[in-house]
Structure formats: C-alpha cells, structure tokens
Amino acid sequence: MKNKSDGFTYIECVVSLSIICTLVYMVSVSLYNNYFILNNNISKIEMTNIAKSTLDYIKESVRNKNISGNYNDTETINDYEIRKIVEEDEYYYKCYKIVIEVKKKEQIRRLESYVLQQ
C-alpha cells in the first residue's frame, strides 16, 4: 500500500510562502524608510551648505567694510528662506555677531559666528 502525504507538503508550502511574504514585507518597509531618510538628509545637507556659503560671504563683506552697523535681510532661494542678521557687539570694538538661518517648511538650520572688522 502506498501512503499519501500530499496534505503535509501543502502545509509546508503554505508555511514557507507565508514566511517569504513576511520577509519581503519587512525588506520593503525598510527600503521605504531608508528612501525617506535619504531625501530628508539631502535637504538638510543643502540647507547647511547654503548657510555656510552665506555665512562666509557675509563675513567677508564685514571684514572689507561693505557692511557696517546692524543689518537684517531675508531672501528666498528655491524653497529655502534665508535670514541674515548682523549685529554690532557693544562690548568689543569692531566685533560683529552674524546669524544665518535657513528654513524650509519645518526644518531650520542656524549658524552663528563672530567676525572682526579690519
């Protein structure tokens, strides 16, 4: 007599298929989260680069006496709002505090620095 074990092989196939589906789901969720984080980081890196280049430009302008006294300006480049503030420090001679804020939606990058005028 021949034993039939077809039911057991079907159960094995269903269990292995459910395990494979679970693993594929976990991998796809992980890849989607990585994609979201990568796009978010690209925006943060762009904001930091804009803030740094703007800070360097303002520092050079203050050193060369193109900007003297208090200065406050806001401009928009692409989707980024850049706020530039230059304040003369009252305790030190020809010392200026520079604040650069770059905003995009809810994200913000803020750089502060001091520079002496020559």
N, C-alpha and C positions, 0 to 999 in steps of 0.2 A: 504494500500500500504506500501511496505517496502522500506525504504531508504537505499541505499548502500553507505557506507563510506570507501570503500577499498582504494581509492586513498589517502585519508587523512592518513590512517595507514601506507601506503607505504612511504609517505613523512616523517612521524615521524621516521620510521625505518632507512631511509637513513640519516636523520639528526643526529640521535643518533649514528649510525655507524660511521659517519664522526667525531663526537666529540670523540668517543672512540679511533679511529685511531690517531687523533691528540694528545690525552693524552698519548697513548702508544709510539708514536714517541718522545714526549718530555721526557718521562721517560727513553727511551733507549739512547737518546743523553746524558742525564745527567749521566747515569751509565757509558757510554763510557768515558766521560770526567773525572769522578772520578777514573776510572781504569787507565787512562793515568797519572793523577796527582799522584796516589799512586805509580806507577812504577818509576816516576821521583823522588819522595821523598825517596824511598828506596835507590836509587843510591846516593842521597845527604847525607843520613844518613851513608851509608857505607864509603863515601869519608871523612866525618867528623870523623868517628871512626878511620879510617886509619891514618888521620892527627894527631889526638890526641895521639894515641898509639906511633906513630913515634916521635912526639914531646917529650913525656915522656921518651922514650928510649934515644934520643939524649941529653936531659937534664941530665939524669943520667950518661951518658958517659962523658959529660963535667965536671960534679961535681967530678967524680972519676979520672979525668985527662987522660981518654982514648983518648979524642980529645982535642988537644990544637992548637991554631992558627986558621987560616982560613980553612974552609972545605966546599967543594962543591961536591955534589954527586947526581946522578939521577938513579933511578931504576924503573922497571916496574913489578907490581904485578897484575895478571889477566889483566884487561883492563885499570888499573889505573897507571898513570905515577906519581911517587913520586920524588919531587925535594927537597933536603935537603941542606940548606945553614947555615953555622955557621961563624959568623964574630966577630972578637975581637973588642970590643968598645974601641976607642982610648982615650976617656975622663975618663974612670973609670978603676981601676986596677982589673984585672982578671974578667972582666964582658964580657959576650958573648951574642950576639944577634942571636937568632935561628929563621929561617924562614922555614916553611914547606908548600909546595904547592902540592896539589893532583889534577890531571887533568884527566878527562875522556871526550873525544870528546870536546864539547864546554863548559862543566861545569868545574869550578875550585873552590877549597876550599883552603884558605890561612890562616895559623896560624903563629903568631909572638909572641916571648917571649924572655925574658932576663933571664940569669942564672949566678950566681957567682960560680967561681971555688974554691973548698976548698983546 
